[in-house]
Amino acid sequence: MDVLITAASGDEIHLGGQTYKTMSTQTLNNGQTASTQTPHNNQSVSTQTHDYQNTTSSQKPVKFLPTGLKLIRKLKFDNPCFTVCHYNGYTYVGQSRGGIDRIDQSGQIEKAFIKLDTAVISLVTHKDTMYILMFVSKFKPLTINIRKINDGKLVASWDHPYYQFVGQRMLLLGKHQLCVGDWTSKQIIIYSLAGRVLRKVPCPPQLTMTGDVSMTSCGPDSVVISDLSSGNIARMSLEDGRLLWSSDSIEHPGGIFYHQTGYVFVVSSSICPTTISVLDESDGNLFLLYVLVIKA
């Protein structure tokens, strides 16, 4: 199974069962750097810069640039895990076999913390409640469950009109909306937290969406989509579907997420060694390339 970025928490990046910590350099308004942290040498991680362009100007605020990754934790699962989220000090992992495992801060795994019979492909948490996107079968639409985190009790459920589990990602927008891709119709559906359809946003024509598709929120009113089939990455408005920028600079774009420093991290799928590209959120320009040697 390809190693995909599945979630980010603060300055941590999660790749399957491995967790990396980002190292940063503070870039000042005059283009100089301060408080540089050198990435730790690690047998499983190497880094290299690639096509760096200093876009800092006197009009831009101080910004922390991600310059390295450090492996801080590694966990192994018996089955592929499709999604990871964090809530109140715990990590929740959606499993392909069905069910959700829970990991505490010491790394102890509680298997099947929430018991389910279907593959869990995306998780979102909000106010002691978990929103679960599940794949039932290729003949049935995806299902979204709302469950209480403490006991897994089902609160509500509705169908999402999409029949494949590849590349799905469900996002929480602000505090009151869910954003879920419907790649067959090349659109994104915005739901209320109760499951009511609020609007449908068409995706840019640069994205073909016939294979693996991943997306991440980028501010309150836009998302960045990684489309493996077209080889494009695009940031689009969630108000009207307007294309804000697109990039074809990354080979085989796969898992994607927006980092707190204002950069978009993209995993190159089906490439060995695994590479992670870092794009500027404002224009999609390639800033940095990590090369990860991930050992079994």
Phi, psi and omega in degrees: 000137179297146175275121182238145168295126183248337180192162175226143178222110183063241180253024178253145178239136184244121180241099185060239180265006183252144181239129178243149177251131180281142174254148189228155170239132179273122180260125182274169184297335180269008177090353177280169180240152178216161177055045181288132174248119180278129178303140178290140174290132182216139183298334184265354186225132168227153181229152173210146178278157184206119175052046180285131174234125180279106182263007182292136175222174182293342179275347184264144179287168175300136185225141177266124183258128177291125184236002180187168178231142177233126178287120181244345181199144179219125179235149181239136180243153181287334183232160176301139176248129188267338188204152179222140171216167185231142179199126175050045175085359179246154173250131180248132186238120177277129187257149177292331181282351185105149179092168183231122175274153177237136182240129178273181186290343177273354180095006178286131184259126172256103185288145178051047175303318169244120186272125178218154182262354185240158182297133179261119187246352174198144181227141173222136179246147180197119176051059177062019180234143179244130175259124190238120175264123189233146175259121182266301176196167181289352179260358181232149179292161174298155181238138174251119176258144167249122182226149174288135184290323187293326183229000179074010183295134180287127179259315180199167181204147172208160180273145174248128190285067176210142192246006180238154181258353185292135171062023181279149175207127178253135185236149173263121178259118183061230181238001190225006184221149173249141180241120184226135181283141170237084191286337176300318179266007179052054181209167174242133180256129177258120180252153162287168180291349177264359176099004179280133178288120180268318177193163176238129186246119178290145180270157181297149182292346178294342182258123181274324173060044178255356179227216180294130178228132176232155178212159178219148176288149180220082189084179186283345188228021177208161175227158171247129184246134175253119186243104184296322186293322180267344183075017182251152170238132185221140171259129183229152176282140176270000176277316185221004180080007183296136178284124179266322170194161174220156181216137174240027186276355185245128180282130178053061181296132182237240182300148187212146168203158179268127182263153185298342181280355181096023180234156180251124179262133182228127175273135172276116185281146174063027177242138178233126001288158180298136176239146175236122178261148180242119181250147174286131183296334188283328184220357178080006179293141180288125182257317189207154177229123173263139172245116183254129172257100186261117182268149181290000000 
